[in-house]
Amino acid sequence: MAEKLGGEGLMRELCNGFKLLMDKDKGVITVESLKMNAAMLGLQDLRDDELVSMVREGDLDGDGALNEMEFCVLMFRLSPGLMEESQLLLEDILQDELNTAEF
């Protein structure tokens, strides 16, 4: 996925996913906003305690919600393939930079 989208495209897709799930008034993903939007992800059958666990797993600052950075970190942690593809993409970008750099 990361290879197809490129770095900017991948970040754009993650941002779009965050905006889709977030509470529009609070600007973060809450258990309530996740519950309201879970059907879009095919997660409508998840219990409340499972949704709480999902938010808690990504909640790095302990505020009970996911900000955009926490959401992106969680998506990378839960998607090892995404992480591997992103690393390969980063390596390619760095190699291109080194090849074109003038020392």
C-alpha positions in Angstrom: 0.0 0.0 0.0 2.7 2.5 1.0 4.6 1.7 -2.2 1.5 2.4 -4.4 0.6 5.6 -2.6 4.0 7.0 -1.9 4.9 8.8 1.3 2.6 11.8 0.9 -0.3 9.6 -0.4 0.1 7.3 2.6 0.0 10.1 5.1 -3.0 11.6 3.2 -4.9 8.3 3.5 -4.1 8.0 7.2 -5.3 11.6 7.8 -8.5 10.9 5.8 -9.1 7.8 8.0 -8.6 9.9 11.1 -11.0 12.5 10.0 -13.5 9.9 9.1 -13.4 8.4 12.6 -12.9 11.5 14.8 -15.4 13.4 16.8 -15.9 16.5 14.7 -16.4 18.8 17.7 -13.5 17.5 19.8 -11.0 16.9 16.9 -10.0 13.5 18.3 -11.2 9.9 18.0 -13.2 9.0 21.1 -14.8 5.7 22.0 -18.2 7.3 21.1 -17.0 8.5 17.7 -15.4 5.1 17.0 -18.7 3.4 17.9 -20.7 5.8 15.7 -18.4 5.2 12.7 -17.5 1.6 13.3 -20.0 0.3 10.7 -18.0 2.1 7.9 -15.0 -0.1 8.9 -17.1 -3.3 9.2 -16.7 -3.2 13.0 -20.3 -2.7 13.9 -20.4 -6.0 15.9 -17.6 -4.9 18.3 -18.7 -4.6 21.9 -18.1 -1.4 23.9 -15.3 -2.9 25.9 -13.5 -3.9 22.7 -13.8 -0.3 21.4 -12.5 1.0 24.7 -9.5 -1.4 24.3 -8.8 -0.1 20.8 -8.7 3.5 21.9 -6.7 2.7 25.1 -4.1 0.8 23.0 -3.3 3.8 21.0 -3.8 6.5 23.7 -0.2 7.5 24.4 -1.0 10.6 26.5 -3.7 9.0 28.6 -6.4 11.5 27.7 -8.9 8.7 26.7 -8.9 9.7 23.0 -6.7 9.4 20.0 -5.2 12.5 18.4 -4.0 12.3 14.8 -0.5 11.4 15.7 -1.6 8.6 18.1 -3.9 7.2 15.4 -1.1 7.1 12.8 1.3 5.4 15.2 -1.4 2.9 16.1 -2.1 2.1 12.4 1.6 1.5 11.8 1.9 -0.7 14.9 -1.2 -2.8 13.9 -0.1 -3.1 10.3 3.4 -4.7 10.1 3.1 -4.9 6.3 2.5 -1.2 6.2 5.5 -0.6 8.4 7.7 -2.7 6.1 6.5 -1.0 3.0 7.0 2.4 4.5 10.6 1.5 5.5 11.3 0.4 2.0 9.8 3.6 0.6 11.9 5.6 3.0 15.1 3.7 2.0 14.4 4.4 -1.6 13.9 8.1 -1.0 17.1 8.3 1.1 19.0 6.5 -1.6 17.7 8.9 -4.3 18.7 11.8 -2.2 22.2 10.4 -1.7 22.5 9.8 -5.4 21.6 13.3 -6.3 23.3 15.1 -3.5 26.3 17.3 -4.3 29.1 17.1 -1.7 
